[in-house]
Amino acid sequence: DYKSGELDWSIVPDLERDPIVAWQHKYYWPLVLATNIALPLLLGWMVGDVWGVFLLAGILRLVISHHVTFFINSLCHMWGSRPYTDENTARDNWLLAIVTYGEGYHNFHHLFQSDYRNGIRWWQYDINKWFIATCSWLGLAKNLKRTPDFKIQRARLAMVFKRAQAKIESSQVNPRWRQLFETEYAQFKETVNQWQQLQMERMQQGRQKLANAIDQSALTARYRELEKDLRLQRKRVAMLTAQFIG
């Protein structure tokens, strides 16, 4: 077990090699005092209200920041939607995302933990995502992990089917519509099988070092076609669920 309070750099060798992280670790306490005490006092002196600015920009800011951060592991597991998985209690909540700097899209984070994003849509407020992406453009971050869109669409569609199935079982549905949903689900499994086959082809090409530009272009086109199919099917199934099951 990892002992609290003891540093073991062997488990984070990449951080140990990072000069910025190493500098921050070395001067942690001077940085804490400078940014949280000295800077608020200096700003207070500049505006003629030392204690007022210190209490608001220093103490109150830290209290609010810590408490909204705690919302991530409390309210974000109680309030919101679960579009990607219901295997855990994590929720997506746009309102909490605003006060937690984008961390409110917690359902996505729990399923795709290696992804640097929380809010994956362009309109979803995720200031941390934008900050990390900006650092990447400036050369300060690299190797950002992004979950393939197909996996995201697969998770969303699987949840749509799961909720539709629950509604079908709890209500009187015309056998014709039940058959329609079964057909859609069979198509969903076939699309997933095709994607898995493409994955195997890509891995085989990589091992054989035969992947030329044309092969890669063809694989990419097929990937995008499958992703589009899943997005369209998710919309169809959601519409059918709302129209014929309620």
C-alpha positions, 0 to 999 in steps of 0.5 A, spaced: 500 500 500 502 507 498 504 510 505 501 517 505 505 523 506 511 519 503 514 521 496 515 515 491 518 518 485 518 511 481 511 511 480 511 518 476 518 518 473 515 522 467 513 528 472 520 527 475 523 529 469 518 535 467 522 541 469 516 545 470 513 540 475 520 539 478 521 547 479 514 547 482 515 542 487 522 545 489 519 552 490 512 549 493 511 553 499 514 560 497 509 559 491 503 558 496 505 564 500 507 569 494 500 567 490 495 566 496 498 571 501 503 576 498 499 577 492 492 579 495 496 583 500 499 587 494 493 588 491 490 590 497 495 595 498 494 598 491 487 599 492 487 602 499 484 596 502 489 591 504 484 587 509 478 587 504 482 584 498 486 579 502 479 576 505 476 576 499 481 575 494 485 570 498 481 567 504 474 567 501 477 565 494 480 559 497 474 557 501 469 557 495 474 554 490 475 548 495 468 547 496 466 547 489 471 542 488 468 537 493 462 538 489 465 533 483 465 527 488 458 529 491 453 533 487 456 530 481 454 523 483 447 525 485 444 530 480 444 530 473 444 525 467 448 519 465 448 518 457 454 514 457 454 509 463 449 507 469 454 502 471 456 508 476 453 513 480 457 519 476 453 524 472 453 529 467 451 536 469 452 543 465 450 547 471 456 544 476 460 544 470 460 552 470 462 552 478 467 546 477 471 549 471 468 543 467 469 537 471 461 537 472 461 532 466 463 527 470 459 521 467 464 521 461 470 522 465 468 515 469 467 511 463 473 514 459 478 516 464 484 517 460 481 522 456 483 529 457 477 532 456 470 532 460 465 536 456 467 533 449 462 538 445 464 544 443 459 548 447 460 544 453 463 549 458 470 545 460 475 551 461 480 545 463 480 542 456 481 549 453 487 550 458 490 543 456 489 544 449 492 551 449 498 548 452 499 543 447 498 548 441 504 552 445 508 546 446 507 545 453 503 539 453 503 533 449 501 526 447 494 528 449 489 522 450 482 523 446 477 517 446 475 515 439 469 518 437 466 511 435 467 508 442 463 514 445 458 513 440 457 506 442 457 508 449 451 513 448 447 508 443 448 502 448 445 507 454 439 508 449 438 501 447 438 499 455 433 505 457 428 503 451 429 495 453 427 497 460 421 501 457 419 496 453 419 490 458 415 495 463 409 497 458 405 494 453 408 495 446 406 493 439 410 487 437 411 490 431 415 496 434 418 491 439 421 487 432 423 494 430 427 495 436 430 488 435 432 489 428 436 496 430 439 492 436 442 487 431 444 492 426 448 496 432 451 489 434 453 488 427 456 495 426 460 494 433 463 487 430 465 491 423 469 496 428 472 491 431 474 487 425 477 494 422 481 494 429 484 488 428 486 490 420 489 496 423 493 492 428 495 487 423 498 492 418 502 495 423 505 489 425 506 487 418 509 494 416 504 494 410 500 500 412 501 505 406 498 512 405 492 509 401 491 503 406 490 508 412 486 513 408 481 507 406 481 505 414 480 512 416 474 513 411 471 506 414 472 508 421 468 515 419 462 511 416 461 507 422 461 513 427 456 516 422 452 510 422 452 510 430 450 517 430 444 516 426 442 510 429 442 513 436 437 519 433 433 514 430 432 509 436 431 515 441 426 518 436 422 511 436 423 510 444 420 517 445 414 516 439 412 509 440 414 507 448 413 514 451 
